[in-house]
Amino acid sequence: MIIDTHAHIYSEDEAAYPSIEDPLRPPAGTGTPEGLQARMRAAGVDRAMLVQTSTFYGWDNTFVRDTGAVSGDWARSVVTLDPEDPHSPDVLFALVESANARALRTYEAGVRGYDNPGNRRLIAAACELGITVNVLIGELRWASELSGILADFPACRFVLDHCLALGAGPDFGDKVEWVSQLASFPNLYAKLTFLPTGSAEEFPFADMHGACRRFIDAYGPDRCVWGSDYPTELWCPKATYAQHLEVFQECLGLSSGEQAAILGGTAERLWFD
């Protein structure tokens, strides 16, 4: 079982599913659910988590809702909701019922940071629903706020998207330390999607292997997952869909047991049980 835990999806029908103003648009002909399934079949991937793409649709989950509702045999959806909207927790309950939503994606809210009342309301709702909270933060100043959230919601499962957006640069070492330290919270999982996006090198992104290996050792393979960043043409153009998977199958030196957990077993427990 191989599960792609991070696939952004886009509709070609922008009349039915309009974008925000000045969206981050994938190259023409990429990003559709049909294209995702074709890539999955070619690479031997069985299931996927469909991510509501806020850089294209903002807080509008209509497309991921409609796609998730008819894709239950192979996919679950990840929704994003406005923490400033008091109705968002009610919307989350509805999306879990209607869209096969199994994860809520949360963000820092500008100067209000990550630990803000709106995020706490949404996280509490996700905990009540028994779904996972995905955390997208890229600045070190929000990592300590995440620590407080993790401590206050010990029964809720969290996934650290892209491992603090780890990338080559001056804060690389500090981010590696923070991601490693956060492993002390048993309710946090690491999404190992940063290798092609963060690397200063070409495939197989060897400068990211050490950090990835360290995170696997810190969290254990049963708390690590793989995701493709589909469509790779937009989100990680240095790697094809198949190459992103190949890094974990061939290049990191993972044992068969580590591969089984990271490429499918952990994700199956988080989102498909």
SEKOLKE-589676 format. One record per residue (C-alpha): x, y, z; residue in one letter. Coordinates in steps of 0.25 Angstrom, whole numbers, plus 2048, in hexadecimal, padded with zeros to 3 digits. Example, Ala and Ser with C-alpha at 12.3 -4.5 7.8 and 13.67 -1.06 7.14 Angstrom:
2
<c1:831	c2:7EE	c3:81F	aa:a> $
<c1:837	c2:7FC	c3:81D	aa:s> $
***
This chain:
273
<c1:800	c2:800	c3:800	aa:m> $
<c1:806	c2:80E	c3:7FC	aa:i> $
<c1:7FE	c2:81A	c3:800	aa:i> $
<c1:801	c2:828	c3:7FA	aa:d> $
<c1:7FE	c2:831	c3:806	aa:t> $
<c1:800	c2:83F	c3:7FF	aa:h> $
<c1:7F9	c2:841	c3:7F2	aa:a> $
<c1:7F3	c2:84E	c3:7EE	aa:h> $
<c1:7E8	c2:84E	c3:7E4	aa:i> $
<c1:7E2	c2:858	c3:7DA	aa:y> $
<c1:7D6	c2:858	c3:7D1	aa:s> $
<c1:7D7	c2:85C	c3:7C3	aa:e> $
<c1:7C9	c2:862	c3:7C4	aa:d> $
<c1:7CB	c2:86F	c3:7CA	aa:e> $
<c1:7BD	c2:874	c3:7C7	aa:a> $
<c1:7B8	c2:869	c3:7D1	aa:a> $
<c1:7C4	c2:86A	c3:7DA	aa:y> $
<c1:7C9	c2:878	c3:7DA	aa:p> $
<c1:7D7	c2:87C	c3:7DF	aa:s> $
<c1:7DB	c2:887	c3:7E8	aa:i> $
<c1:7E1	c2:894	c3:7E2	aa:e> $
<c1:7EF	c2:891	c3:7DC	aa:d> $
<c1:7F0	c2:883	c3:7E0	aa:p> $
<c1:7FC	c2:87A	c3:7E0	aa:l> $
<c1:7F9	c2:873	c3:7D3	aa:r> $
<c1:7FF	c2:865	c3:7CF	aa:p> $
<c1:803	c2:863	c3:7C1	aa:p> $
<c1:7F8	c2:861	c3:7B7	aa:a> $
<c1:7F4	c2:852	c3:7B7	aa:g> $
<c1:7F9	c2:84F	c3:7C5	aa:t> $
<c1:7F3	c2:84E	c3:7D2	aa:g> $
<c1:7E6	c2:847	c3:7CF	aa:t> $
<c1:7E1	c2:83B	c3:7D7	aa:p> $
<c1:7E1	c2:833	c3:7CA	aa:e> $
<c1:7F0	c2:837	c3:7C8	aa:g> $
<c1:7F3	c2:833	c3:7D6	aa:l> $
<c1:7ED	c2:825	c3:7D5	aa:q> $
<c1:7F5	c2:823	c3:7C8	aa:a> $
<c1:802	c2:826	c3:7CF	aa:r> $
<c1:7FE	c2:81D	c3:7DB	aa:m> $
<c1:7FB	c2:812	c3:7D2	aa:r> $
<c1:808	c2:813	c3:7CA	aa:a> $
<c1:810	c2:814	c3:7D8	aa:a> $
<c1:808	c2:809	c3:7DF	aa:g> $
<c1:802	c2:812	c3:7E9	aa:v> $
<c1:7F5	c2:80D	c3:7EF	aa:d> $
<c1:7EE	c2:819	c3:7F6	aa:r> $
<c1:7EF	c2:828	c3:7F8	aa:a> $
<c1:7EC	c2:833	c3:801	aa:m> $
<c1:7E6	c2:83E	c3:7F9	aa:l> $
<c1:7EA	c2:84C	c3:7FE	aa:v> $
<c1:7E1	c2:858	c3:7FD	aa:q> $
<c1:7EA	c2:862	c3:7F6	aa:t> $
<c1:7E9	c2:86F	c3:7FD	aa:s> $
<c1:7F3	c2:876	c3:7F4	aa:t> $
<c1:7E8	c2:874	c3:7E9	aa:f> $
<c1:7DB	c2:873	c3:7F0	aa:y> $
<c1:7DD	c2:87B	c3:7FD	aa:g> $
<c1:7D3	c2:875	c3:808	aa:w> $
<c1:7CA	c2:870	c3:7FD	aa:d> $
<c1:7CA	c2:860	c3:7FF	aa:n> $
<c1:7BF	c2:85E	c3:7F4	aa:t> $
<c1:7C8	c2:857	c3:7EA	aa:f> $
<c1:7CF	c2:84E	c3:7F4	aa:v> $
<c1:7C1	c2:84B	c3:7FB	aa:r> $
<c1:7BB	c2:847	c3:7ED	aa:d> $
<c1:7C7	c2:83E	c3:7EA	aa:t> $
<c1:7C8	c2:838	c3:7F7	aa:g> $
<c1:7BA	c2:834	c3:7F7	aa:a> $
<c1:7BB	c2:82B	c3:7EB	aa:v> $
<c1:7CA	c2:826	c3:7EE	aa:s> $
<c1:7C8	c2:81E	c3:7FA	aa:g> $
<c1:7CD	c2:811	c3:7F4	aa:d> $
<c1:7DB	c2:818	c3:7F2	aa:w> $
<c1:7DC	c2:825	c3:7F9	aa:a> $
<c1:7D9	c2:82E	c3:805	aa:r> $
<c1:7D9	c2:83D	c3:806	aa:s> $
<c1:7E0	c2:847	c3:80E	aa:v> $
<c1:7D8	c2:854	c3:810	aa:v> $
<c1:7DC	c2:862	c3:814	aa:t> $
<c1:7D3	c2:86C	c3:81B	aa:l> $
<c1:7D4	c2:87A	c3:81F	aa:d> $
<c1:7D8	c2:87B	c3:82E	aa:p> $
<c1:7D2	c2:889	c3:82F	aa:e> $
<c1:7C4	c2:884	c3:82B	aa:d> $
<c1:7BC	c2:880	c3:837	aa:p> $
<c1:7B4	c2:876	c3:82E	aa:h> $
<c1:7C0	c2:86E	c3:829	aa:s> $
<c1:7BF	c2:863	c3:834	aa:p> $
<c1:7B1	c2:860	c3:82F	aa:d> $
<c1:7B6	c2:860	c3:821	aa:v> $
<c1:7C0	c2:856	c3:825	aa:l> $
<c1:7B6	c2:84D	c3:82B	aa:f> $
<c1:7AE	c2:84D	c3:81E	aa:a> $
<c1:7BB	c2:84B	c3:815	aa:l> $
<c1:7BE	c2:83E	c3:81D	aa:v> $
<c1:7B0	c2:839	c3:81A	aa:e> $
<c1:7AF	c2:83D	c3:80B	aa:s> $
<c1:7BE	c2:83E	c3:806	aa:a> $
<c1:7C5	c2:832	c3:80C	aa:n> $
<c1:7CD	c2:83C	c3:813	aa:a> $
<c1:7D7	c2:836	c3:81D	aa:r> $
<c1:7E1	c2:841	c3:81F	aa:a> $
<c1:7E0	c2:850	c3:822	aa:l> $
<c1:7EC	c2:859	c3:81E	aa:r> $
<c1:7EF	c2:864	c3:827	aa:t> $
<c1:7F9	c2:870	c3:825	aa:y> $
<c1:7FF	c2:87C	c3:82C	aa:e> $
<c1:7F6	c2:888	c3:82B	aa:a> $
<c1:800	c2:893	c3:829	aa:g> $
<c1:803	c2:89B	c3:835	aa:v> $
<c1:7F9	c2:893	c3:83D	aa:r> $
<c1:803	c2:887	c3:83C	aa:g> $
<c1:7FF	c2:879	c3:83C	aa:y> $
<c1:7F9	c2:878	c3:84A	aa:d> $
<c1:7ED	c2:881	c3:848	aa:n> $
<c1:7DE	c2:87F	c3:84D	aa:p> $
<c1:7D9	c2:87C	c3:83F	aa:g> $
<c1:7E3	c2:870	c3:83D	aa:n> $
<c1:7E0	c2:86B	c3:84B	aa:r> $
<c1:7D1	c2:86B	c3:848	aa:r> $
<c1:7D4	c2:863	c3:83B	aa:l> $
<c1:7DE	c2:859	c3:842	aa:i> $
<c1:7D4	c2:857	c3:84D	aa:a> $
<c1:7C9	c2:853	c3:842	aa:a> $
<c1:7D3	c2:84A	c3:83B	aa:a> $
<c1:7D6	c2:843	c3:848	aa:c> $
<c1:7C7	c2:841	c3:84A	aa:e> $
<c1:7C6	c2:83B	c3:83C	aa:l> $
<c1:7D2	c2:832	c3:83E	aa:g> $
<c1:7D9	c2:838	c3:831	aa:i> $
<c1:7E8	c2:83C	c3:830	aa:t> $
<c1:7ED	c2:84A	c3:830	aa:v> $
<c1:7F7	c2:84E	c3:826	aa:n> $
<c1:800	c2:859	c3:82A	aa:v> $
<c1:806	c2:862	c3:81F	aa:l> $
<c1:810	c2:86C	c3:826	aa:i> $
<c1:81D	c2:870	c3:81F	aa:g> $
<c1:823	c2:87A	c3:829	aa:e> $
<c1:82B	c2:876	c3:836	aa:l> $
<c1:824	c2:880	c3:83E	aa:r> $
<c1:817	c2:878	c3:83D	aa:w> $
<c1:81D	c2:86A	c3:841	aa:a> $
<c1:81D	c2:86E	c3:850	aa:s> $
<c1:80E	c2:871	c3:84F	aa:e> $
<c1:80C	c2:864	c3:848	aa:l> $
<c1:812	c2:85D	c3:854	aa:s> $
<c1:807	c2:864	c3:85D	aa:g> $
<c1:7FC	c2:85F	c3:854	aa:i> $
<c1:802	c2:851	c3:854	aa:l> $
<c1:803	c2:851	c3:863	aa:a> $
<c1:7F4	c2:856	c3:865	aa:d> $
<c1:7EE	c2:84C	c3:85B	aa:f> $
<c1:7F5	c2:83F	c3:85E	aa:p> $
<c1:7EA	c2:836	c3:859	aa:a> $
<c1:7EA	c2:83D	c3:84B	aa:c> $
<c1:7F3	c2:838	c3:840	aa:r> $
<c1:7FB	c2:843	c3:839	aa:f> $
<c1:804	c2:842	c3:82C	aa:v> $
<c1:80F	c2:84C	c3:82A	aa:l> $
<c1:80E	c2:84F	c3:81B	aa:d> $
<c1:81B	c2:850	c3:814	aa:h> $
<c1:823	c2:850	c3:821	aa:c> $
<c1:823	c2:85F	c3:823	aa:l> $
<c1:825	c2:861	c3:814	aa:a> $
<c1:833	c2:85C	c3:816	aa:l> $
<c1:83D	c2:861	c3:80B	aa:g> $
<c1:84B	c2:864	c3:809	aa:a> $
<c1:84F	c2:871	c3:80F	aa:g> $
<c1:853	c2:879	c3:81B	aa:p> $
<c1:848	c2:873	c3:824	aa:d> $
<c1:84A	c2:865	c3:820	aa:f> $
<c1:851	c2:860	c3:82C	aa:g> $
<c1:847	c2:867	c3:836	aa:d> $
<c1:83B	c2:861	c3:82E	aa:k> $
<c1:841	c2:853	c3:82F	aa:v> $
<c1:843	c2:855	c3:83E	aa:e> $
<c1:835	c2:85A	c3:840	aa:w> $
<c1:82E	c2:84F	c3:838	aa:v> $
<c1:837	c2:844	c3:83F	aa:s> $
<c1:833	c2:84A	c3:84D	aa:q> $
<c1:824	c2:84A	c3:849	aa:l> $
<c1:825	c2:83B	c3:848	aa:a> $
<c1:824	c2:83B	c3:857	aa:s> $
<c1:815	c2:83D	c3:856	aa:f> $
<c1:80F	c2:82F	c3:852	aa:p> $
<c1:803	c2:835	c3:84C	aa:n> $
<c1:80B	c2:83C	c3:841	aa:l> $
<c1:80F	c2:835	c3:833	aa:y> $
<c1:819	c2:83A	c3:829	aa:a> $
<c1:815	c2:83C	c3:81A	aa:k> $
<c1:822	c2:839	c3:813	aa:l> $
<c1:81F	c2:841	c3:806	aa:t> $
<c1:82A	c2:84B	c3:807	aa:f> $
<c1:835	c2:844	c3:7FF	aa:l> $
<c1:833	c2:84A	c3:7F1	aa:p> $
<c1:82D	c2:857	c3:7F6	aa:t> $
<c1:838	c2:85A	c3:800	aa:g> $
<c1:845	c2:855	c3:7F9	aa:s> $
<c1:84F	c2:85D	c3:7F2	aa:a> $
<c1:853	c2:851	c3:7E9	aa:e> $
<c1:84D	c2:849	c3:7DE	aa:e> $
<c1:846	c2:83B	c3:7E0	aa:f> $
<c1:848	c2:833	c3:7E9	aa:p> $
<c1:84A	c2:840	c3:7F2	aa:f> $
<c1:855	c2:83A	c3:7FA	aa:a> $
<c1:857	c2:846	c3:803	aa:d> $
<c1:849	c2:844	c3:809	aa:m> $
<c1:84C	c2:835	c3:80C	aa:h> $
<c1:853	c2:837	c3:819	aa:g> $
<c1:847	c2:83F	c3:81F	aa:a> $
<c1:83D	c2:836	c3:81A	aa:c> $
<c1:844	c2:82A	c3:820	aa:r> $
<c1:845	c2:832	c3:82D	aa:r> $
<c1:836	c2:834	c3:82D	aa:f> $
<c1:833	c2:826	c3:82B	aa:i> $
<c1:83C	c2:822	c3:836	aa:d> $
<c1:836	c2:82C	c3:83F	aa:a> $
<c1:827	c2:829	c3:83C	aa:y> $
<c1:828	c2:81B	c3:838	aa:g> $
<c1:823	c2:816	c3:82B	aa:p> $
<c1:815	c2:814	c3:831	aa:d> $
<c1:814	c2:823	c3:833	aa:r> $
<c1:819	c2:827	c3:825	aa:c> $
<c1:812	c2:828	c3:818	aa:v> $
<c1:816	c2:82B	c3:809	aa:w> $
<c1:80E	c2:834	c3:800	aa:g> $
<c1:811	c2:838	c3:7F1	aa:s> $
<c1:80E	c2:847	c3:7F1	aa:d> $
<c1:805	c2:844	c3:7E4	aa:y> $
<c1:805	c2:84B	c3:7DB	aa:p> $
<c1:814	c2:84A	c3:7DB	aa:t> $
<c1:815	c2:854	c3:7CF	aa:e> $
<c1:811	c2:85F	c3:7D8	aa:l> $
<c1:815	c2:85B	c3:7E6	aa:w> $
<c1:822	c2:854	c3:7E4	aa:c> $
<c1:826	c2:855	c3:7D5	aa:p> $
<c1:834	c2:84F	c3:7D8	aa:k> $
<c1:82D	c2:841	c3:7DA	aa:a> $
<c1:823	c2:839	c3:7D2	aa:t> $
<c1:818	c2:832	c3:7DA	aa:y> $
<c1:81F	c2:825	c3:7D8	aa:a> $
<c1:82D	c2:82B	c3:7DC	aa:q> $
<c1:827	c2:831	c3:7E9	aa:h> $
<c1:822	c2:822	c3:7ED	aa:l> $
<c1:82F	c2:81C	c3:7E8	aa:e> $
<c1:837	c2:824	c3:7F2	aa:v> $
<c1:830	c2:81C	c3:7FD	aa:f> $
<c1:830	c2:80F	c3:7F6	aa:q> $
<c1:83F	c2:80F	c3:7F1	aa:e> $
<c1:847	c2:81B	c3:7F6	aa:c> $
<c1:846	c2:81C	c3:805	aa:l> $
<c1:84A	c2:80E	c3:808	aa:g> $
<c1:83D	c2:80B	c3:810	aa:l> $
<c1:83B	c2:7FD	c3:814	aa:s> $
<c1:82E	c2:7F6	c3:80F	aa:s> $
<c1:827	c2:7F8	c3:81D	aa:g> $
<c1:82A	c2:807	c3:81C	aa:e> $
<c1:825	c2:808	c3:80E	aa:q> $
<c1:818	c2:801	c3:812	aa:a> $
<c1:815	c2:80A	c3:81D	aa:a> $
<c1:81A	c2:818	c3:816	aa:i> $
<c1:814	c2:815	c3:809	aa:l> $
<c1:806	c2:80F	c3:80D	aa:g> $
<c1:804	c2:809	c3:81B	aa:g> $
<c1:805	c2:816	c3:823	aa:t> $
<c1:7FC	c2:81D	c3:81A	aa:a> $
<c1:7F2	c2:812	c3:81A	aa:e> $
<c1:7F1	c2:813	c3:829	aa:r> $
<c1:7F0	c2:822	c3:829	aa:l> $
<c1:7E5	c2:824	c3:81E	aa:w> $
<c1:7E0	c2:817	c3:818	aa:f> $
<c1:7DC	c2:80E	c3:824	aa:d> $
***
